[in-house]
Amino acid sequence: MKVFNTLTRRKEELIPLKAGEYRIYACGPTVYNFIHIGNARPICVFDVLRRYLEYRGGKVIFVQNFTDIDDKIINRANQENSDYKTVSETYIAEYKKDAAGLNVRPATVHPKATENIDEIISIISTLIEKGYAYEVQGDVYFSPAKFNAYGKLSHQPLEDLMSGARINIGELKREPMDFALWKASKPGEPYWESPWGQGRPGWHIECSAMSRRYLGETIDIHCGGQDLIFPHHENEIAQSECCNGVPFARYWMHNGFITVDNEKMSKSKGNFFTVRDVAEQYGYAPIRLLMISCQYRSPINYSYDSLMQCKASLERLKTCRDSLAFSAKNAQAHTALDRLAALQTAFEEYRARFCVAMDDDLNTADAIGTLFDLVRYINKEVLTGEPEIEAIAAATAIFDELNDVLGLLYEEAPAADTADEDAKIDALVNERAEARKAKNWARADEIRKQLGDMGIVIEDTPQGAKWKRV
């Protein structure tokens, strides 16, 4: 597999430090609100990366943090007359609901900044000892000018970066580019004890600390959105490499931006959408498909039309999978050996095409195209005529295999009333079948109308009646 490495600006063969094991760190959310659709993209994209590496036989240790102490969290707590812990725990729980809705697998570890204060203090102390950081009245700052490689990720010389930097009122740093590792506490703020007095960590240092604690001093892949390249990831590299004396991350992967109706998303423009709000209207699955519908480094445009296209595409997948499941229940004929061999050869070609796409810098767009080509093939070659046991089993296996990597078609937990309604529908469909068998056409038509009033459409096939909601 080759991935585009932001650090070198070229595609490189992905070779982990330890054969067969990938240690990945993904920057997680600052938990003061529901996640928005911009947050959904890296969450979904790098979930697919993890799934694919595991599909190809790799072991993945995936760490995604929660920033659970931050100015935004403190401000939210003050607005709600609450405390930082209540706010952060509330929105960690809400994040987990949305992530599960998007079919994103939980990370191997979901560390919190506040659970890693000792590790943070240890790194800061080392940076001070080595002369890369300094303390002023309880604040501790890092000096990028002392790290010769500063700017290597964003590919900008320090002089250019410094030109736009400023020292804000109240900051005690020596140079505009210096950034906070530790912040002295203000009255009423939460704090932790440290060698420099009561305070709390800066934003950048927490990721260096959690990455080192859970993955080691040098990791395989660090990923996140393009907006994090500078200053966040640039600062992570500087503080980690100055502290540890070894490369921080070997590969850097960054997903492209999201626009809304071809405009930058912002609250002031009124085009800011949370994942929860969108999912309540359209479901989570169309959001996931949209997030991975193009190659991850390309920009993506969120719109009503694009979401509706994803919803329609998912319906095509579901129709195929439901047809396979229905045919499997009714299949009696066996597949001739030569026909089965031809099918298996075709399925192997689809598998190979899928892997070629994914091996090319996680090209999910072509991988999804391959899955839909597979669906057309299954509809034409397997789901026509009398259902054959072996053919249906082989088609189902390859469909599920490729879909599972992308995570597109999945069952969201049904509500209890939905499960009860499904049972009622099944009973009516079975009763209608018995009425047709007894040539009681009036009762059969009556049941069809009753189901239609419930939003259920029945399709009569040689294998029996199929139903779906419309």
C-alpha positions, -999 to 999 in steps of 0.1 A, spaced: 0 0 0 12 35 -8 0 66 11 7 103 5 30 115 32 24 152 40 59 153 55 76 144 22 49 155 -2 49 122 -21 33 88 -21 54 63 -2 52 26 5 36 21 38 60 1 58 55 -1 96 83 -2 121 72 -36 133 62 -60 105 24 -65 104 17 -39 132 5 -3 126 5 22 154 -18 51 145 -26 83 163 -57 103 153 -65 137 168 -99 136 184 -124 162 192 -124 190 219 -155 179 237 -176 210 244 -204 204 218 -218 179 193 -194 171 165 -202 188 131 -200 173 97 -164 186 92 -154 164 122 -171 135 106 -147 133 77 -115 123 95 -135 101 118 -149 81 89 -118 82 66 -94 69 91 -118 43 103 -117 30 68 -79 31 68 -79 10 100 -104 -14 86 -84 -19 54 -51 -25 72 -68 -51 94 -85 -66 63 -51 -71 48 -40 -90 79 -24 -62 99 -27 -55 136 -37 -19 142 -33 -1 175 -55 30 170 -54 58 195 -78 87 193 -78 113 221 -104 135 237 -94 170 246 -113 173 278 -98 205 292 -97 237 270 -108 273 270 -139 263 250 -149 237 276 -143 261 305 -164 288 287 -192 263 281 -192 252 317 -194 289 328 -223 295 305 -241 265 319 -232 272 355 -215 238 354 -180 225 356 -155 213 329 -158 176 338 -196 176 335 -194 193 301 -166 171 287 -181 138 299 -215 148 285 -201 155 250 -178 124 251 -209 104 255 -226 123 227 -195 118 205 -197 80 211 -233 79 200 -225 97 168 -194 76 161 -215 45 166 -242 59 143 -215 65 116 -204 29 121 -170 40 134 -153 14 155 -141 25 189 -104 32 191 -81 8 208 -76 35 234 -95 68 238 -73 87 263 -82 120 279 -59 149 284 -68 151 321 -58 115 326 -23 121 313 -11 151 333 19 133 348 31 124 313 26 159 301 46 173 330 74 149 324 77 160 287 76 197 296 102 192 323 126 175 298 121 203 273 130 229 299 161 209 309 172 206 273 167 244 267 138 242 243 113 256 267 112 282 295 89 292 324 76 327 330 53 333 361 38 299 360 34 297 322 58 275 301 65 282 265 83 263 237 108 281 215 104 269 178 135 290 169 156 264 188 143 235 166 161 237 133 135 215 115 105 236 125 82 240 95 91 207 79 55 194 79 38 226 67 68 232 43 72 268 54 104 284 66 103 297 102 109 333 89 76 331 69 57 316 98 70 343 121 58 371 98 22 366 108 27 357 144 17 381 173 20 383 211 -15 387 225 -23 408 255 -15 389 287 9 365 271 44 365 286 63 346 258 96 360 245 89 356 207 56 357 187 61 321 175 65 306 210 36 285 221 22 274 255 30 240 269 16 249 304 -8 277 314 -9 291 349 -44 289 363 -67 319 364 -91 325 393 -120 301 391 -104 278 365 -96 241 371 -60 234 377 -34 207 385 -3 209 406 30 212 387 67 222 392 56 257 379 26 261 401 -11 254 396 -22 253 360 -33 232 331 -17 219 298 -17 237 265 -34 221 236 -5 208 215 14 190 243 -14 166 252 -11 148 219 26 144 222 21 129 257 -7 105 248 10 94 216 42 86 235 24 68 264 2 46 243 22 41 211 59 49 219 83 76 209 81 69 172 47 60 156 38 48 122 10 71 112 -3 104 125 -36 115 109 -61 143 110 -76 171 90 -56 195 68 -65 223 92 -43 207 119 -11 207 98 -2 241 112 2 249 140 -10 218 158 9 190 141 39 212 134 41 219 172 36 182 180 66 173 159 88 200 175 81 192 211 81 154 206 114 153 187 131 178 209 121 158 240 127 123 227 155 128 202 139 105 176 114 110 147 79 115 160 58 100 131 69 83 99 38 90 79 14 120 81 -20 116 65 -44 146 62 -79 147 48 -92 175 27 -117 203 37 -155 202 36 -175 230 21 -213 235 24 -230 243 -8 -195 253 -21 -189 277 7 -167 274 38 -187 262 68 -192 287 95 -218 296 121 -220 332 110 -231 320 75 -258 298 89 -244 267 71 -230 250 102 -245 215 107 -239 190 135 -238 153 126 -267 147 151 -290 172 133 -282 158 99 -286 122 111 -320 129 126 -333 140 92 -315 116 69 -298 89 89 -261 83 97 -253 60 68 -256 86 40 -232 109 60 -206 81 62 -209 74 24 -205 111 16 -174 114 38 -156 86 20 -171 91 -15 -140 108 -29 -103 103 -23 -96 115 12 -72 143 3 -96 159 -21 -121 186 -9 -157 175 -6 -189 195 -9 -218 188 15 -252 196 1 -287 183 1 -283 169 -34 -251 151 -25 -267 136 6 -297 124 -14 -274 108 -40 -257 89 -12 -291 79 3 -301 65 -32 -268 47 -36 -272 30 -2 -306 19 -12 -291 1 -43 -267 -17 -20 -294 -26 5 -317 -39 -23 -289 -62 -36 -280 -75 -1 -317 -80 9 -322 -99 -24 -293 -122 -16 -307 -129 19 -341 -135 5 -329 -158 -22 -307 -177 2 -338 -186 22 -355 -200 -9 -326 -215 -28 -329 -252 -36 -309 -256 -68 -272 -263 -67 -247 -245 -88 -228 -264 -115 -191 -266 -108 -180 -248 -140 -205 -220 -134 -194 -217 -98 -157 -216 -109 -165 -188 -133 -183 -168 -106 -154 -172 -82 -130 -160 -109 -151 -129 -115 -154 -123 -77 -116 -125 -74 -112 -99 -101 -135 -75 -82 -116 -82 -50 -83 -74 -68 -97 -42 -83 -109 -32 -48 -74 -37 -33 -57 -19 -61 -78 11 -54 -73 10 -17 -36 4 -20 -34 36 -40 -34 61 -12 -68 48 2 -87 56 -30 -122 50 -15 -139 65 -46 -126 38 -69 -132 12 -42 -168 22 -38 -171 22 -76 -159 -14 -76 -185 -24 -50 -213 -10 -72 -199 -28 -102 -200 -59 -82 -236 -52 -73 -245 -49 -110 -227 -82 -117 -246 -100 -89 -279 -86 -100 -273 -99 -136 -255 -132 -130 -267 -144 -96 -301 -129 -88 -318 -139 -121 -335 -172 -127 -338 -200 -101 -317 -192 -69 -287 -215 -66 -273 -222 -31 -236 -220 -38 -238 -190 -62 -258 -170 -36 -234 -180 -8 -203 -169 -28 -219 -136 -39 -230 -128 -4 -195 -135 9 -177 -112 -15 -204 -85 -10 -200 -86 28 -162 -87 26 -159 -55 6 -187 -37 23 -172 -45 57 -140 -27 48 -159 5 38 -186 1 65 -213 14 43 -242 -10 48 -249 -17 84 -278 -21 107 -285 8 131 -301 -4 163 -338 -7 157 -362 9 181 -384 -15 200 -415 -3 182 -398 -9 148 -390 -45 158 -427 -50 168 -439 -35 135 -416 -58 115 -431 -88 132 -466 -75 124 -456 -70 88 -441 -105 85 -473 -120 99 -495 -101 74 -472 -111 45 -475 -147 56 -513 -144 59 -515 -129 24 -494 -158 10 -518 -183 26 -548 -164 12 -533 -165 -23 -526 -202 -19 -562 -207 -10 -572 -184 -39 -588 -160 -15 -580 -131 -37 -602 -106 -19 -584 -112 14 -550 -111 -3 -558 -77 -19 -572 -64 14 -539 -73 31 -518 -56 3 -539 -24 8 -534 -26 46 -496 -29 41 -496 -1 16 -513 22 41 -484 13 65 -459 24 38 -450 -12 28 -446 -23 -8 -448 -61 -16 -430 -76 -45 -441 -111 -56 -412 -132 -69 -409 -169 -79 -393 -175 -45 -421 -158 -25 -431 -123 -15 -406 -96 -5 -415 -64 13 -398 -31 19 -406 3 34 -410 33 11 
